[in-house]
Amino acid sequence: MATDPRGKAATLALRRRLLSWALPPSRGPSSTRTEPGAQHQQPVPARQHRGLRTEAVRDPTGEALCVLFPEFWVRSQRPGPEAGAPIHRTLGRGGIRSCLSWSPELPDRHQPLQVPGPGWPEGVGPRGMHCSSGQQVGACASAWMTWRCHSPQAPLPDTYRGPYREDHPNPAVAYASEVKRVVGSAQEKGRKIAAFFAESLPSVGGQIIPPAGYFPEVAGHIRRAGGVFVADEIQVGFGRVGKHFWAFQLQGEDFVPDIVTMGKSIGNGHPVACVATTQAVARAFEATGVEYFNTFGGSPVSCAVGLAVLDVLEKEQLQAHAASVGSFLMELLGQQKAKHPILGDIRGVGLFIGVDLIKDEATRMPATEEADYVVSRLKENYILLSTDGPGRNVLKFKPPMCFSLDNAQHVVAKLDAILTDMEEKVRSCETLRLQP
């Protein structure tokens, strides 16, 4: 069959264009990216990494771990911003694996999460974002998912809209007791508990900050039932919370999950994910005799990119930057809350902040339509925000780690102008009809 040379030339031109494609200059601050910076140039040379090789490495005890790329092992042993954090000990001691799929799928293989039936182990967890495979879909209840959930769900530890609120004397214990109740109910049906999955700060659930002490209490209930505690740091790790390198550390310096999953920000947009665990869990997995295989697992290019991202985080002190800018942003948003009644709650830590929009103060009913309107108006000003939470009414502030003080002032000024205009013109709900 004859081919059209013009069509072939057009195809080649399109390929060249796609291969040379780059992000355009920013037209305004974005608050949706979770990486150090969407346009940061430092990680680029890592994608041209040479000397791609593999070798079997051993930990200090002399045990062979597996065939890993040297770049991965080097980082796990090298001091960095996470030095001293509990998870640093696990990164250097044999539980590390990488994969390009959603990393929570690997913990499932420790004790398979399946559609529950007599004798099948179950996963327990609050509403979150850590699902992609069939097993994960059955284990999670993300706010945007329409699939039927097959695993028991614990109440989201939301002290603003949940059953145990800010006026409760001990919400951490109260919410953890709900997990204990769910575990007991499953056990009464003859089912086993495999794991508890939770984002260290539930993002899809509405930018939730669990009460301090909640995770240690939950971990106690889960471990006594024979399960493991899995902390998802995909969106909230790597210094984003400012106070700590890992968000789970907000629950106490002595709290260490059994498994930690990481992704997205570890590669600044490049596809790489990681699972870190303890020797005990790694050995239990190996003892099953079930091999974990991923075609692209342990890619040296991905590992080199991850190293470059960690270097940027460390050299540019982005964890401290997140703490200072996040505190400033929280202060500005707090001033807006006093001015605009539709802002029901401002919660967050570091560069992880949620602004909860409400229709009226008494019931705290989610202002879903109003939140959509605000997001749309902000987009017209080249500011990209999105909404989260069961009511899709929580403005999600999770900007790149390079987000600046000037960016914060710009975003809040635009938000103030939009809310003021809504109070004068839209008046779609009680909180917009109230005048300060």
C-alpha positions as CSV (number, residue, x, y, z in Angstrom):
1,M,0.0,0.0,0.0
2,A,1.4,3.4,-0.9
3,T,1.9,5.9,1.9
4,D,1.4,9.6,1.8
5,P,4.8,11.2,2.2
6,R,3.1,14.4,3.5
7,G,1.3,12.4,6.2
8,K,4.6,10.7,7.2
9,A,6.4,14.1,7.4
10,A,3.5,15.4,9.6
11,T,3.8,12.4,11.8
12,L,7.5,12.9,12.3
13,A,7.1,16.6,12.9
14,L,4.5,15.7,15.6
15,R,6.8,13.2,17.2
16,R,9.6,15.8,17.4
17,R,7.2,18.3,18.8
18,L,6.1,15.9,21.5
19,L,9.6,14.9,22.4
20,S,10.7,18.6,22.7
21,W,7.6,19.6,24.7
22,A,8.2,21.5,27.9
23,L,6.1,23.3,30.4
24,P,5.3,26.9,29.5
25,P,6.2,29.7,31.9
26,S,3.8,29.9,34.8
27,R,1.0,32.5,34.5
28,G,0.3,32.4,38.2
29,P,0.8,30.4,41.3
30,S,-0.6,26.9,41.3
31,S,-1.9,25.2,44.4
32,T,-2.4,21.7,43.1
33,R,1.0,20.3,42.5
34,T,2.6,18.2,45.2
35,E,6.2,18.2,44.0
36,P,9.1,20.5,44.9
37,G,8.4,22.5,41.8
38,A,6.8,21.8,38.4
39,Q,9.4,23.8,36.6
40,H,12.5,23.0,38.7
41,Q,15.4,22.2,36.4
42,Q,17.7,20.4,38.8
43,P,16.2,16.8,38.3
44,V,16.6,17.0,34.5
45,P,20.3,15.8,34.3
46,A,19.3,12.8,36.4
47,R,17.2,11.6,33.5
48,Q,20.4,11.4,31.4
49,H,22.1,9.2,34.1
50,R,24.8,6.9,32.8
51,G,26.4,3.7,34.1
52,L,23.0,1.9,34.5
53,R,23.8,-1.3,36.3
54,T,22.6,-3.6,38.9
55,E,24.3,-5.4,41.7
56,A,23.4,-7.5,44.7
57,V,23.8,-5.4,47.9
58,R,24.0,-6.4,51.5
59,D,23.0,-4.6,54.7
60,P,25.4,-4.2,57.6
61,T,24.3,-7.6,59.1
62,G,25.6,-9.3,55.9
63,E,22.2,-10.3,54.7
64,A,21.6,-10.2,50.9
65,L,18.7,-7.9,50.3
66,C,17.9,-8.3,46.6
67,V,19.2,-7.1,43.3
68,L,19.0,-3.3,43.5
69,F,20.4,-0.4,41.6
70,P,23.3,1.2,43.5
71,E,21.7,4.6,43.3
72,F,18.8,3.3,45.5
73,W,21.0,1.8,48.1
74,V,23.3,4.9,48.3
75,R,20.4,7.1,49.2
76,S,19.1,4.8,51.8
77,Q,22.4,4.9,53.6
78,R,23.2,8.6,53.1
79,P,22.3,11.1,55.8
80,G,19.7,13.6,54.7
81,P,16.8,15.7,55.8
82,E,15.1,12.6,57.1
83,A,18.1,11.6,59.3
84,G,16.8,10.8,62.8
85,A,13.3,10.2,61.7
86,P,12.0,6.7,62.5
87,I,11.5,5.7,58.9
88,H,15.1,6.4,58.1
89,R,16.1,3.3,59.9
90,T,13.8,1.2,57.8
91,L,15.0,2.8,54.5
92,G,18.5,1.5,55.2
93,R,17.6,-2.0,56.4
94,G,16.2,-4.3,53.8
95,G,12.5,-3.5,53.4
96,I,12.8,-1.2,50.4
97,R,11.2,-1.9,47.1
98,S,10.2,0.3,44.2
99,C,7.4,0.1,41.7
100,L,5.7,2.3,39.1
101,S,2.2,1.3,40.0
102,W,0.5,2.8,43.0
103,S,2.8,1.7,45.8
104,P,0.1,0.6,48.3
105,E,-0.4,-2.5,46.1
106,L,2.7,-4.1,47.5
107,P,1.6,-4.2,51.1
108,D,-1.5,-6.0,49.9
109,R,0.7,-9.0,49.0
110,H,1.8,-9.3,52.6
111,Q,-1.7,-10.5,53.5
112,P,-3.8,-10.4,50.3
113,L,-6.8,-8.0,50.4
114,Q,-9.6,-9.7,48.6
115,V,-13.3,-9.4,48.4
116,P,-14.3,-10.5,51.9
117,G,-15.6,-14.0,52.4
118,P,-15.3,-16.6,55.1
119,G,-11.7,-16.6,56.3
120,W,-10.5,-13.8,54.0
121,P,-8.4,-11.1,55.6
122,E,-9.8,-7.6,55.5
123,G,-8.4,-4.1,55.2
124,V,-9.7,-1.4,57.5
125,G,-9.3,2.3,56.9
126,P,-10.8,5.7,56.8
127,R,-11.8,7.4,53.5
128,G,-8.6,8.1,51.6
129,M,-6.8,8.0,48.3
130,H,-4.8,4.9,47.8
131,C,-6.4,2.6,45.3
132,S,-5.9,1.5,41.7
133,S,-6.0,-2.3,41.4
134,G,-9.0,-4.5,41.9
135,Q,-7.8,-5.3,45.3
136,Q,-7.2,-1.7,46.2
137,V,-10.6,-0.7,44.9
138,G,-12.2,-3.2,47.3
139,A,-10.2,-1.9,50.2
140,C,-10.8,1.8,49.9
141,A,-13.5,4.4,49.9
142,S,-12.1,7.4,48.1
143,A,-14.5,10.3,48.0
144,W,-14.6,10.2,44.2
145,M,-15.0,6.4,43.8
146,T,-18.2,4.8,42.6
147,W,-17.2,1.2,43.1
148,R,-18.7,-0.8,45.8
149,C,-16.4,-1.0,48.8
150,H,-15.8,-4.5,50.1
151,S,-13.7,-3.8,53.2
152,P,-14.9,-2.3,56.5
153,Q,-14.5,1.4,56.9
154,A,-13.7,3.3,60.0
155,P,-15.0,6.9,60.5
156,L,-12.8,9.6,59.2
157,P,-11.1,11.3,62.2
158,D,-12.6,14.6,61.3
159,T,-12.9,16.9,64.4
160,Y,-14.8,19.6,62.5
161,R,-17.6,17.6,60.9
162,G,-17.3,14.1,62.2
163,P,-19.1,12.4,65.2
164,Y,-16.3,13.5,67.6
165,R,-15.6,17.2,67.2
166,E,-13.3,19.8,68.6
167,D,-15.3,20.0,71.9
168,H,-14.8,16.2,72.6
169,P,-12.4,15.6,75.6
170,N,-10.4,13.0,73.8
171,P,-11.2,12.6,70.0
172,A,-8.1,10.5,69.3
173,V,-9.2,7.7,71.6
174,A,-12.9,8.1,70.5
175,Y,-12.1,7.7,66.8
176,A,-9.6,4.8,67.6
177,S,-12.3,3.1,69.5
178,E,-14.4,3.1,66.3
179,V,-11.6,1.2,64.6
180,K,-11.6,-1.3,67.4
181,R,-15.3,-1.7,67.0
182,V,-15.0,-2.4,63.2
183,V,-12.2,-4.9,63.8
184,G,-14.2,-6.7,66.4
185,S,-17.2,-6.9,64.1
186,A,-15.1,-8.4,61.3
187,Q,-13.6,-10.9,63.7
188,E,-17.0,-12.0,64.9
189,K,-17.8,-12.9,61.3
190,G,-14.7,-15.1,61.2
191,R,-12.7,-12.7,59.1
192,K,-9.1,-11.7,59.7
193,I,-7.5,-8.3,59.6
194,A,-4.7,-7.8,57.1
195,A,-3.9,-4.1,57.4
196,F,-5.1,-0.6,58.2
197,F,-4.6,1.9,55.4
198,A,-4.6,5.6,56.0
199,E,-3.1,8.7,54.5
200,S,-1.1,10.3,57.3
201,L,-3.2,13.4,56.6
202,P,-6.3,12.4,54.7
203,S,-6.4,14.6,51.6
204,V,-9.3,13.3,49.5
205,G,-11.3,13.1,52.7
206,G,-11.1,16.9,53.0
207,Q,-7.6,17.9,54.1
208,I,-8.1,16.3,57.5
209,I,-5.7,16.7,60.4
210,P,-6.2,13.6,62.6
211,P,-6.1,14.3,66.3
212,A,-2.7,13.7,67.9
213,G,-2.4,10.2,69.3
214,Y,-5.0,8.7,67.0
215,F,-2.5,6.6,64.9
216,P,-0.7,5.0,67.9
217,E,-4.1,4.0,69.4
218,V,-5.3,2.5,66.1
219,A,-2.0,0.7,65.5
220,G,-2.4,-1.0,68.9
221,H,-5.9,-2.3,67.9
222,I,-4.7,-3.4,64.4
223,R,-1.5,-5.1,65.6
224,R,-3.4,-7.0,68.3
225,A,-5.7,-8.3,65.6
226,G,-2.7,-9.5,63.6
227,G,-2.7,-6.7,61.0
228,V,-0.1,-4.1,60.0
229,F,-0.4,-0.3,60.0
230,V,0.2,1.2,56.5
231,A,0.9,5.0,56.3
232,D,0.4,6.6,52.9
233,E,2.8,9.5,52.5
234,I,2.3,9.9,48.7
235,Q,0.8,13.4,49.0
236,V,2.0,14.6,52.4
237,G,5.5,13.3,52.8
238,F,9.0,14.7,52.0
239,G,8.9,17.8,54.2
240,R,5.5,19.1,53.1
241,V,4.2,19.5,56.6
242,G,7.2,21.5,57.6
243,K,7.5,20.4,61.2
244,H,8.7,17.0,60.1
245,F,9.9,15.2,57.0
246,W,7.1,12.6,57.3
247,A,3.5,13.6,58.1
248,F,3.0,10.5,60.4
249,Q,5.5,12.0,62.8
250,L,2.9,14.5,63.7
251,Q,1.3,11.7,65.7
252,G,4.3,11.5,68.0
253,E,8.1,11.0,67.6
254,D,7.8,7.4,68.9
255,F,5.1,6.3,66.4
256,V,6.5,4.2,63.5
257,P,4.2,2.6,61.0
258,D,4.8,-1.0,59.8
259,I,4.8,0.1,56.2
260,V,5.1,3.5,54.5
261,T,4.2,4.1,50.9
262,M,5.6,7.0,48.9
263,G,5.1,8.4,45.4
264,K,4.4,11.5,43.3
265,S,6.6,14.0,45.0
266,I,9.5,11.5,45.3
267,G,10.0,12.0,41.5
268,N,8.8,15.6,41.0
269,G,6.4,14.3,38.3
270,H,8.6,11.4,37.1
271,P,6.8,8.0,37.6
272,V,8.5,6.5,40.7
273,A,7.1,5.1,43.9
274,C,8.5,3.4,46.9
275,V,7.6,1.2,49.8
276,A,9.5,1.1,53.0
277,T,8.9,-1.4,55.8
278,T,10.6,-3.2,58.7
279,Q,12.7,-6.3,58.6
280,A,9.9,-8.2,60.3
281,V,7.4,-7.4,57.7
282,A,9.9,-7.9,54.8
283,R,10.8,-11.4,56.2
284,A,7.2,-12.3,56.6
285,F,6.5,-11.4,53.0
286,E,9.5,-13.4,51.8
287,A,8.4,-16.4,53.9
288,T,5.2,-16.7,51.9
289,G,7.2,-17.7,48.8
290,V,5.2,-15.3,46.7
291,E,7.4,-13.3,44.3
292,Y,6.7,-9.6,43.8
293,F,7.5,-8.6,40.3
294,N,7.1,-5.3,38.4
295,T,8.5,-4.9,34.9
296,F,9.8,-1.4,35.6
297,G,10.6,-1.9,39.3
298,G,13.9,-0.5,40.4
299,S,14.6,1.5,37.3
300,P,18.0,3.2,37.7
301,V,16.7,6.3,35.8
302,S,13.8,6.6,38.3
303,C,16.1,6.1,41.2
304,A,18.5,8.8,39.8
305,V,15.6,11.2,39.5
306,G,14.5,10.4,43.0
307,L,18.0,11.2,44.3
308,A,18.0,14.5,42.5
309,V,14.7,15.5,44.0
310,L,15.9,14.6,47.5
311,D,19.0,16.7,46.9
312,V,16.9,19.7,45.9
313,L,14.7,19.2,49.0
314,E,17.8,19.2,51.2
315,K,19.9,21.9,49.5
316,E,17.1,24.4,49.2
317,Q,15.8,23.6,52.7
318,L,12.3,23.2,51.4
319,Q,11.0,21.5,54.6
320,A,11.8,24.7,56.6
321,H,10.4,26.7,53.7
322,A,7.1,24.8,53.9
323,A,6.9,25.5,57.6
324,S,7.4,29.3,57.3
325,V,5.3,29.9,54.2
326,G,2.6,27.5,55.4
327,S,2.4,29.4,58.7
328,F,2.1,32.7,56.9
329,L,-0.6,31.3,54.6
330,M,-2.6,30.0,57.5
331,E,-2.4,33.4,59.2
332,L,-3.7,35.2,56.0
333,L,-6.5,32.6,55.6
334,G,-7.4,33.0,59.3
335,Q,-7.9,36.8,58.7
336,Q,-10.2,36.0,55.8
337,K,-12.2,33.6,58.0
338,A,-13.0,36.5,60.4
339,K,-14.1,38.5,57.4
340,H,-16.1,36.0,55.4
341,P,-18.6,33.7,57.3
342,I,-18.6,31.2,54.4
343,L,-15.2,30.1,55.5
344,G,-16.2,27.6,58.2
345,D,-12.8,26.1,59.1
346,I,-9.2,26.7,58.2
347,R,-7.0,23.7,59.0
348,G,-3.6,22.5,58.1
349,V,0.1,22.2,58.7
350,G,2.9,23.4,56.5
351,L,1.9,23.5,52.9
352,F,-1.1,21.2,53.4
353,I,-4.1,23.4,54.1
354,G,-7.9,23.0,53.7
355,V,-10.5,25.7,53.7
356,D,-13.9,24.3,54.5
357,L,-16.8,26.3,52.9
358,I,-20.2,26.1,54.7
359,K,-23.7,27.2,53.9
360,D,-24.6,28.1,57.5
361,E,-22.6,28.1,60.7
362,A,-25.1,26.1,62.8
363,T,-25.2,23.0,60.7
364,R,-21.9,23.3,58.9
365,M,-23.6,22.1,55.7
366,P,-21.0,21.9,52.9
367,A,-21.2,24.8,50.4
368,T,-20.5,22.6,47.4
369,E,-21.8,24.9,44.6
370,E,-20.2,27.9,46.2
371,A,-16.8,26.1,46.4
372,D,-17.1,25.2,42.7
373,Y,-17.8,28.8,41.9
374,V,-14.8,30.0,43.8
375,V,-12.5,27.5,42.1
376,S,-13.8,28.6,38.7
377,R,-13.2,32.3,39.5
378,L,-9.7,31.6,40.7
379,K,-9.0,29.7,37.5
380,E,-9.9,32.8,35.6
381,N,-7.1,34.5,37.6
382,Y,-4.7,31.7,36.6
383,I,-4.8,30.2,40.1
384,L,-5.5,26.4,40.1
385,L,-7.2,25.0,43.1
386,S,-9.4,22.0,43.5
387,T,-12.0,20.8,46.0
388,D,-12.0,17.7,48.2
389,G,-14.0,16.1,50.9
390,P,-17.2,14.1,50.8
391,G,-19.1,17.3,50.1
392,R,-16.6,18.6,47.6
393,N,-16.5,21.9,49.5
394,V,-13.0,22.0,50.9
395,L,-10.5,24.2,49.0
396,K,-7.3,22.2,48.8
397,F,-4.1,24.1,49.2
398,K,-1.2,21.8,48.4
399,P,1.1,24.0,46.2
400,P,4.6,23.1,45.0
401,M,7.3,23.3,47.7
402,C,8.7,26.4,46.0
403,F,5.5,28.3,46.7
404,S,6.5,31.7,48.1
405,L,5.3,34.3,50.5
406,D,4.4,36.5,47.6
407,N,2.5,33.7,46.0
408,A,0.5,33.3,49.3
409,Q,-0.3,36.9,49.4
410,H,-1.4,36.9,45.8
411,V,-3.7,33.9,46.2
412,V,-5.4,35.1,49.4
413,A,-5.9,38.6,47.9
414,K,-7.7,37.0,44.9
415,L,-9.7,34.8,47.2
416,D,-10.8,37.8,49.3
417,A,-11.9,39.7,46.2
418,I,-13.9,36.8,44.9
419,L,-15.7,36.2,48.3
420,T,-16.5,39.9,48.6
421,D,-18.0,39.9,45.2
422,M,-20.0,36.7,46.0
423,E,-21.4,38.4,49.2
424,E,-22.5,41.4,47.1
425,K,-23.9,39.5,44.1
426,V,-24.4,35.8,44.4
427,R,-25.9,35.4,47.9
428,S,-26.7,31.8,47.3
429,C,-26.6,30.6,50.9
430,E,-27.0,31.9,54.4
431,T,-23.3,32.6,55.0
432,L,-23.1,34.7,51.9
433,R,-26.1,36.8,53.0
434,L,-24.5,37.6,56.3
435,Q,-22.5,40.8,56.4
436,P,-19.4,41.2,58.6
